[in-house]
Amino acid sequence: MRLTEEERIKGHLRFLYGQGTSEQIWPRLQALMKAFARRNPASREAVKAPVERLTERDAILITYGDQFQEPGRSPLATLHDFMSAHARAAINGIHILPFFPYSSDDGFSVIDYREVNPEMGSWEDIARLDEDFRLMFDAVINHISRKSEWFHGFLEGKEPYRDYFITMDPDTDLSMVVRPRALPLLTKVKTGEGSKHVWTTFSDDQIDLNFADPEVLLEIVDLLLFYVEKGAEVIRLDAIAYLWKEPGTTSIHQPETHQVVKLFRAVLDVVAPEVILITETNVPHAENISYFGDPLGDHEEAERGDEAQMVYQFPLAPLVIHAFNTGNARKLTGWAASLEIPFRAATFFNFIASHDGIGVRPAEGLLSRQEIQALVDLTKAHGGEVSYKTNKDGSKSIYELNITLYDALNDPNHPNQPVDVRRFLASQVVMLSLAGVPGIYAHSLFGSRNCSPCLEETGRARSINREKFQREELEARLKDTSSIASQVFSGYTHLLRLRRRHPAFHPNGGQEILDLGEAVFALTRTSLDEEENILCVVNVTPGVQRVEVEWTYSGLPKIENVEDILAGRSYPLDGGRLGLELDGYQSLWLAMKK
């Protein structure tokens, strides 16, 4: 029997806090929800079916709020103007990385969750962006800045902040805890009650919140609803895997963490059902997809689950780079063939580059140690950096590669621009072809190179991929058709404009991975109504490749010829076979309609 939304929420509260405390918390949580509903009656009107909330028309830019700058204007206003002028026909969504006041980590150590960083702009700027783009906000709720009012209140022993953070005896055995950083897990601080050690998963400036205190949960639910009111259609739960801590455990993917995400989802299902949750969990694939949750319903064909509607597709980046570096798509093909989306209305957020480095943990079990080491060697040879994490035994292992995607795929020491741009765009065709919603990091849109001065200025490896743009200079490069930025931007936006016209690329459309040999990555996509099929083929090598597609093997409708929508060229069928000759790094999207 399917539970009501209220029963779902109460069940999550009982799991987290027990019967007695949950009964005390529920009326307060219910009051927050009712107040939101009164203020926002339209949030439950004309609600789309879950499978219609994301379509082939959705593509999301990942960008900092101050990525695009010009004198005399707020960066958020410049972001809106630049995207409206240059990319609105190709990109309809923007993930604005944390745009709140912060003290470190380029925004991910938030001082005030509810204010816009005045150096970036204002809530009015966010509202103008919301008029023209679907917005994704970051909920950086695993931790908060040590300069925040919340942490100052804790240090001073003020209510309600006394239990907002996790204190721990430094002699506690925390050897089981999984670490994403090679930094101390506990940080000593001075409080009004003497010295204490607080839990700091990421840095001594990012103090972990204590969700075992129900007051923290209520604060964060209220915060998420505030973000919805401010225009968030998608909410990214940053570093969510580490949310619940328990000595003697790994303190990652704890059952309580999943219950918190389920509770967030249940609350939104009541008051803002079209808002999408996406979990950011840079971990191996099986752990990652656990955040889709359990089916909502009594049958195996449930349309949706009870946690995130989207999860990040973390293995894609290392596998794509491996394929193009080796000229062998076998590992990429095998992994893609194993993908399953557990619910019809769930999907992946496909990306190859982001503000963070290229994580290698998701490649564990997919690439061998030697293959991962080859990526490390490639990164160093191409001018990048490598970041490490601390293991349970105190040793360190590779965590991520810090390099721009363009330089990861192309050797800056031996540039060959026509080939380099073609190779780079081919890698993006892989991402754009796969089932899911594409996420495009701002630097990938322009083929950015490593920013060595950025690295030298901050001393942080990730800065190599976080250079800011001056709008006038960037637009000058875009006008110069001989520049990398112009050629990549023109090619990329062309791909995105074509993609959004074809329902076969719906995030929940059918997908079949084809094995056409190691030199190519190939798949078919099918629209929800099964009226359109697109055969996607990408040559991951610099040489000419000839492949044949068996008509009976591909399962495509019987027609006389197919058209490559990328180049406008038709290819005839010959006795039930489709013969293709691909130039180096050539991509095809062959469209077939009944």
N, C-alpha and C positions, 0 to 999 in steps of 0.2 A: 504494500500500500504506500502510495506516494505521500510524503509528509508535506504539510503546508509550510509556507515560508517562515511563519512564526515558530512552528515546531522545529524547523531546521536550525534557526538561530538559537533557540533555547537549548537544543541538544549540543551545539558547539560550546555554548557558555558552560553547560554542566561538565563537559569533557575538560575544559580548561580550568575551571574554578570550583567544581563541586556543586552539589545541590543547593546548599544554603547560600553561598555567595552569589551564585547565578540568579537566584530568586531576587536578591537585592539589586543586582545589576540590570536585570531585564527591564524594569520600568524606566530606568534612566536612558537606556539604549533606545527603547521604544519612543520615548519623548523626543530624542534627537531625530529619529526617523519621521515622526509625525510633524515636527516643526519644519523639517526640510520639505516634506510633501506639501505643507500649506504654502510655503514660500515659492514652490516650484511645481504648480499643478500640471504644467505641460510635460513634465518629465515622464508621465505615464500615459500621455495621449498619443494616439496614432503610432503605437509601438510596432516596429518592424519585427518580422519573424527572425529568430536567431541567425538563420542561414543567409539572411538578406542584409545583415548589419555590416558586413564586409564583402566587397565584390571585386571584380577584375579592375574596377576604376580606382581602387585604392593603392597608393604608393606613398610611403612616408619618408620625409627627409629627417635625418638625425643631425641636430645642430645645436651648438651653444647659442644662448640668447644674444651674445655679443660677437658672433662669428663674422657678421657683416657690419662694417663700421664706416662712418663718414662724419666729417666735422659738423658740429652744431646740431646733431640729431641723436636721439636715443637709438642704441643698436637694435632694439626690438622693432622700432619703427622702420629702420633701414632693412631689417630682415623681411618685414611685410612688403615693403616697396620693391625690394629686389626680387623676391619670389613671385610677386604679382606681375612684375614686368617681364620676367625671363622664364619662369618655369610653371606657371599656373596651369597651363594646358597639359603638363606632364605629371605633376605632383600635386596631390590634393590634401596631403596631411603633413603636419610638422611635429616631430618630437623635439620639444624645446628642453634640452638638458637643464638641470636645476638652475632656475633663474632667481633664486632667493638670496638674501644676504648670506655670505659664507665666510669661513676663516681659513680654509685650505682645500686641497684636492679638487681644484677647479670647479667648485660648487657643491661637491658631495659631502661637505661638512657644514650643514645648514645651521645658521644662527637663528633664523626666524622663518618658520614654515609658511607664514601667512602674508609675508611682505615680498614685493618685487624688489630685487636689488636695484637701488636708484641709479647705479652706474649702467644698468641695462635698459631701464625704462620704468613703466608703471603698469598697473592693472588695466588702464585705458588702452595701452599698447597691446596687451594680451587680448582685450575685447575686440580690437580691430582685426587682429590676426584670426580670431575665432569667426569673424564674419565671412572670411574667404577660405579658411582651411580647417580641416579636422585637426584637433590638437591632442597631443599626448603630453601629459605632465608626469614628472618624476615624483614618486612618494618615497623619499629617502628616510625610511622609518626604522631601519635596523639601528641607526645611531643618529646622534645630533652633536653639534659643535660644543666643545667645552666652553665656548663664549656665549652660549645661549642662556636665556633667562631660566630655562628649566634647570640647567646644570648649576647655575649660580644659586638658584633656590635650594638645590640639593646640598651644595657646599655649606650653605647657611642654615640648613636644617629646617627650612620652611615647608609648610604643607601647600599643595599636595605633592611636593617634589621629593620628599624624603625617601620614597621607595621607587622613584622613577628610573633608577639606575642599579646595576648589579654590582654589589660589593662582595669581595671574596678574600678569604684568608690566603695570603701568598704561598702558604705551605700546602694548600689543597692540590691534590694530584689532578692535573689538567692535561696529562700526557695524551689522552684519547682525542682531544679536541682537534678538529680539522682546521688548519690555518691557511688563509689565502695570502698571507704576507709573511715576510721574514722579519717580523717585529715582535716585541714583547706582547703577550696576551693581556696582562694586567698592568695598569698604570697607577702609580702612587699619587694621591692627591691629599691636600690638607683641607680638612673640614672643621666646622665649629665644634665637632666632637672628637677631634684628633685626626691622625692620618688614617686613610682608608685606601684600599686597592680596588679600582673599578675595572670592569671588563671592557676591553678595547680591541675588537676584532681586527680593525683596519689600521688605526694609528692612535697615538695618544691625544690627538685633537678630535677624534670621532668616538664619542662615548656611547656605548651600546645601551639601548633602552630596555627596560625590564617589563616585558609583557606578562610576566607572572603577577604583576600588579594590575588589577582590572581598571584602575584609573588611567593607566597608559592606553589600554585598549580603547576606552571611551574617548580619550583625547584624539586618538588616531582615526577612529571612525568619523568623528566630527570633522577632522581635517580632510578626509577623503570626500565627504559630502561638500565641504567648502570648495574643494578643487572642481567638483562637478558643477557647482554654481558658477564658477569662474570660467567655465568653458571646456573642461577636460572631457573628451569623449573616450579617451583611452588613458588608463592609469597604469604606470609602470612601477611595479613593486621592486625597488632596487635592493640587491643583496638579500633577498627574502629568505634564502635557504638557511641563513645563520640566525634567524629571528629569535628562536627559543634556545636558551642555554641550560645545560644540566651537567654538572660535574660527573665524571665517570662515563660519559657518552661522547660521541663525536661532535655533539652540538651543531649538527648540520642535518637538515631534512627531518627534524624531530616531528613526531606525530602532532605535537601541539602547534608547530609551525603550520602544518597543513590545515589544522582546525581553524587557525586564525585566518588563513586565506579563504577557507570555506565560509567563515562568518562574514568577511568582507563581501564576498560574492553574494551571499544570501541577503545581506542588507541592501546591496545595490539592486538585486532582483526585485525587491519590494518597492523601492522608491525611485530608482533610475535604471530600469532594466536594459536600456540600450548602451550603457557605459560598459566598456570592455576592460577587463583586467589582463595584464600581461606580466608574467613573472620573469625576472632576470636571475638566472641560475647558471653560472658558468661552470658546469659540471658534466661528467659523462652522460651520454644520451639517455640511458634508462632512468637515471635520477632526474634528469631534466624534464622528461615527459610525465613524470609522476605528478607534476603540478597541473595537469589537465583534470585531475581528481577522479571521483567516482561518478557513475552514471546517475543522472536525475531521472528516476523512473524504475520500473520493475522489469524491463526487458533489455536484452543485449544491444538492441538497435537504438538505444537512447539517443535523442538528438543532441543533447548537451550534457556536460559534466557539471560538477559542483565547485570547481575551482577556477582556474584561469581559462579564458577563451583562447588566448594565444600564449605560446612559449617561444623563447628565442631558439633559433636553429644554430646552436653553437658549433657543431662539427663541420658545418658547411665551409667555413673560412679555411681551416687547415687542409681540408680535403681538396678544395679547389686549387689552392696554392700548390699542393703536392702534385695534382694532376698536370698542371701547366708547367711545373718545374721539371717533371720527369717525362712529360709527353705520354703519360699513361693514365687513363681514366678508370682503370679497373676498380680501385679502392672506392672512388667516388660513386661509380655505378653500383657496386655491391651494397654500399651503405644506403644509397637512395632507394634501391629495390627493397630494402628491409623496412622502410618507413611506413608507419601506419598511424593514422589519426583516429583516435578511439571514438570520437563523436562527430556527427555530421556538421555541427556548428562550431567545432573547434578547428584551429589551424595553427600553422607555424608562422613566426615572424622571421623571414629569411633575410640574412645579412651576411656580408663578407668583411665589412669594415665598420668600425665604430670609434667613438672617442676613447675607448679602452684599447688595449693591445689585442693581438690575435691569440686567443686562449688555446693552449695545447692540451689541457686536461680533457676537454671533450673528444680529443683524438685518441685517448687511451683505449686500447682494444680495437681500434680501427686502423691505426698506423703502428708499425713496429717501432721499437726504440731507435733503430738505425734510421728509419724514415723521419721520425720526429727530430732526431739529431741533424739530419740533412736540412730540415727547415731552419733549425737554429744556425747552422753554418751558412745557409743562404742569407738569413737575416743579417748576420754580422758582415758577410761579404758585400751586402748591398747597403751598408752604412747604418743598419738598425741596431737596436739594443735588445737585451733579453732580461726579463724579470723572473725572480724566483720566489717560491713559497717554502715555509718551514713544515717539515713532515713530523709525524708523531714521535719519531725517534730523535728529533733534533736536527736531522740532516736537511739539506735543501734540494729542491728539484725545480725544474723549469715550470713556470706558471703561464707566461705569455710572451709573445714576440712584439716588440715595439718598433713599428715601421709603418710608413704609409702603404696602402695596398698597391698603388702604382709601382713603388720601388720594390715591394716584395715580389711582384710579378716580372719586373724589368730591371736589368742590371744598370744602375746609374753610371757605372764605370765604362760601359760599352753601349751607349745609347744608339738606337736605330728607330727613330720616331715613327715612321710608317708602320713598322712591325710592332713596336711597343704599344701603340695606341690600339691597333687591331687586336693584339693579345689581351689587353686590358678589357676592351669592350666584349670580347668573347667570354671572358670570365663572368662578366655581368649578365650576359645572356643565360648562362647556367642558372644564376640566381633567379632571374626574371621568369624562367621557364617553369621552375618547380612550384608545386602546390603550396600556397601560402601568400602572405602579404609581404612585398619587398620593402626592406628598410635600406635607404641609401644615405650613407654618411656624407656630409657636406664636402669633405675633401675628395671623396671618390667621384663626385659629380664633375670635378674639374681636373682630375688626374694629378693631385698635389704630390710634390716631392717631399722627402724628409726635410724637416726644419731643424737643422743642426744648431742655429742660433737660439731657437726656443729651448732646446735641450741644455745648452750651455747656460742660459739665463736662469733656469729653474733647478737644474740638476736632477730633474725627474724624467725617467725614461719615457713616460707617456707623452711628454710635451713635444716629442719629435713629430707627433701626428695631430697637434692641436694649434697650429698656426692660425692666427686671425687674418681676415681679408679686409683690405681697404677697398671700399666699393669702386672708387674711381679707377684704381689700378687694376682691379679684377675685370671691370667692364672693358677696359682698354685691351686686356689680354683676350677677352672673348671676341672683340672686334677683329683681332689679328688672326685671320684664318690659318696662319701657319703655326700658331702656338699649340702646345699640348692642351692647355685649358680649353681653347676654342674647339679643337677637334674632339676631345673627350666629351665636353658638354653637348656639342651638337649631336654626336652619335648617341649619347646616353638618353637625351631627351627625345630623340627620334624613336628609340626603342620603347620608351615609356608611353609615348603617344600612341604607338601602334598597339601595344599590349592592352591598353585600357579599352580598345575598340572590340576586343574579341572575348566573348563569354566563355570560351574554352579555358581562359586563364582565371576564371573564378577560383577563389581560394579553396573552395570545397568541391571543385570540379574533379572529374576522374583523372587519374594519373597512372601510367604504366611505364616502367623503366625498361628500355630495350638494351640488349647486349649486342652491339654492332662492332665489337672489337675494341682493343685497348686505346686506339688513337682517337676515338670519338666518345662523347657523352650524348646519349639520345633518350628521348622519352616521348610519349604521346600525352596530350591533355584533352579532356573531353568536357564540354559544357554540361551544366546540370540537366538540361533538357535533351542531351545527347544529340543535338542537331549539328554541332560543330566539333571537329577534331583538329588538332594541330600537332604535327610531328616536329619536334624540336631536335636539331642535330648541331653539335658544336665540335669542331676539330680542335683538339687540345695540343696539336703539334704544329711546327712551322712548315711541314711538308704537305704536298698534295696527298689526299686520302680518298680512296674510292670505296664506297660501301653500298650494299644492296639491302633493301628492306623487303622481306617476304610479306606479300599481301595478306595471306592467311595468318601469318605470325603477328602482324601489327593489329589486326582486328579493325582496320579502318574501313569506312563505307566504300562501296564500289563506285568509283568515278573514273573518268578517262584521264584526267590530269590533275595536278596539284600546283598551287601557286605559292612561291616564297614571298610572304608579305613583307619581308625585310628589303628585298631587292626588286620585287615586282616581276619576277621571272617564273614561268611555268615549267613544270617537269612532267613529261608523259609517263604513263605506266606501260610496261612492256611485258605482256604475258603474266600478269599478276605480280610483277616485281617492279620496284622503284629503284633505279640505279642512280647513285649520286656521286659526283666528283667534287670534293671540297678543296679549295685552296687552303694554304696555311692559315690557321686560326679563323677560318670562315664559319659563320653560323647561318642556320636556316630555320625559319618558322614556316612550315608548309601547311597551309590551311586547307581543310577539306570540309565541305558542307553537304548534308544530304539534299 
